Amino acid sequence: MKITLVLPTYNEAENLPRLVPALFNLGLPDLRLLIVDDLSPDGTGDVAEGLAKQFPGRIEVLHRKGPRGLGRAYVFAFEHALQGDAEAIGQMDCDFSHPPEKLPALAARLETCDLALGSRYIPGGGVDERWPLWRKALSRWANFYARSILGLPVRDVTGGFRLWRREMLQRIPYRYVISNGYVFLVELLYLAQLQGCRFGEVPIYFADRKWGESKMNIRVQLEAAWRVWQVKWRYG
């Protein structure tokens, strides 16, 4: 299966040189990486270009200008990836919160569904054991909140480790998604459900990042809380 894995980056100069070899050591010969850099001030773009030279023909780097944000980066990357010949388009964070070794399991799961998701909340999955109880409870509540309002059939609706069948992604009007932060991931799932998507989940262990700083903040969390209702009203 030809896979193009999208890696959106902002200040990931420490993680990228560690993640890329880990992905290419998985035994997936048709894996290509599409690295999208939002003009990171820490030099992530230059690091990505260096890796592209180190792995010729397997990495493409996009330097995105304009307003930053996860949603905008993914829309930009999807447009580019679908111009190629990939049979599957993947989404993955660059900070090792998503275990790279689970990518082959997602690819195998995609044989029987349209979208395979890495899930923290099915048997075998979990979150970092060092998380305090309040953070674990908040994460579960956020998933329950969005899942209940939108009627989504998957357990982990806010997770960003995903592998799409090309045909499914092409059917989704992702260009018109109104969300930009992490709730972009929820809106994308809702649009997929409206298109009759067959979902499949693979258990993953979600670890805290070891290098770099998290992009999660109170503004992103507040956007997610009210944007879920906006998504329901817009498409309902």
C-alpha positions, -999 to +999 in steps of 0.1 A: +000+000+000+013+034-010+011+056+021+017+094+023+021+103+060+015+140+067+036+154+096+025+190+105+054+207+123+059+239+143+091+241+164+099+203+161+136+206+153+144+182+181+118+156+173+119+154+136+154+138+132+144+111+157+110+104+142+119+101+106+143+071+109+119+054+133+092+056+106+115+044+078+126+014+100+090+000+101+094-021+070+068-002+049+086+002+016+060+024+000+059+049+029+064+086+019+065+115+043+050+149+037+064+174+062+045+207+065+064+234+083+046+266+095+078+287+093+091+275+126+115+299+142+136+270+156+148+259+122+125+229+117+121+237+080+159+235+075+160+202+095+133+188+073+151+198+041+182+181+054+163+149+061+148+151+026+184+150+012+193+121+035+163+101+023+159+110-014+126+103-030+109+095+003+104+129+019+088+161+006+088+193+025+062+221+022+069+255+037+035+270+044+030+307+047+000+326+060-020+321+093-007+292+114-027+264+128-032+226+127-063+227+106-048+250+079-017+229+078-036+197+072-059+212+045-028+225+027-012+191+030-042+171+019-045+192-013-009+184-021-010+147-011-041+139-032-023+152-063+001+122-060-005+084-063-009+075-026-036+049-018-037+061+019-031+094+035-020+095+071-020+120+100+005+120+128+019+143+154+056+148+154+063+146+191+062+108+197+029+110+215+017+088+186+038+056+187+054+052+152+055+014+156+016+013+154+016+026+118+017-009+103-013-019+125-032+011+112-023+001+076-036-035+083-068-022+098-074+000+068-079-032+047-114-035+062-124+002+068-122+037+053-105+053+082-082+037+108-076+056+140-052+052+168-073+050+200-065+057+236-099+046+248-104+010+236-091-021+253-053-021+250-050+016+247-041+042+273-025+076+282+007+085+299+008+069+333+024+100+347-007+122+339-024+134+371-060+122+376-075+155+367-058+154+333-069+119+326-105+128+336-104+159+314-093+140+284-120+113+288-146+140+294-136+159+263-140+128+242-173+120+258-185+156+253-177+157+215-188+121+209-221+126+225-230+159+209-221+147+174-231+111+177-197+098+166-193+060+168-156+059+177-142+060+212-113+085+206-126+114+186-099+139+195-069+116+186-048+127+156-031+094+146-051+084+115-049+067+082-074+074+055-083+056+023-077+080-005-112+077-018-128+085+016-106+116+021-115+128-014-152+127-006-149+149+024-153+187+019-122+193+041-115+226+024-145+242+041-138+230+076-143+259+100-121+247+129-084+252+130-071+239+163-073+204+176-111+204+172-104+203+135-098+166+141-133+162+155-150+181+127-132+160+101-146+128+118-181+143+117-178+150+080-165+115+074-195+101+093-219+121+071-203+105+041-209+070+054-173+063+065-165+029+080-143+035+110-118+012+126-098+017+158-064+004+168-053+007+205-023+030+212-005+043+242-004+081+242+028+093+258+038+128+268+063+145+245+100+142+256+114+171+236+100+205+226+069+223+240+032+213+237+010+234+215-020+228+237-032+258+257-064+272+272-074+290+240-073+258+220-093+240+247-120+268+248-122+267+210-128+230+211-157+233+236-178+258+217-168+248+182-183+213+186-218+229+188-210+251+159-201+220+138-233+203+147-254+234+138-236+240+106-239+205+092-270+194+110 
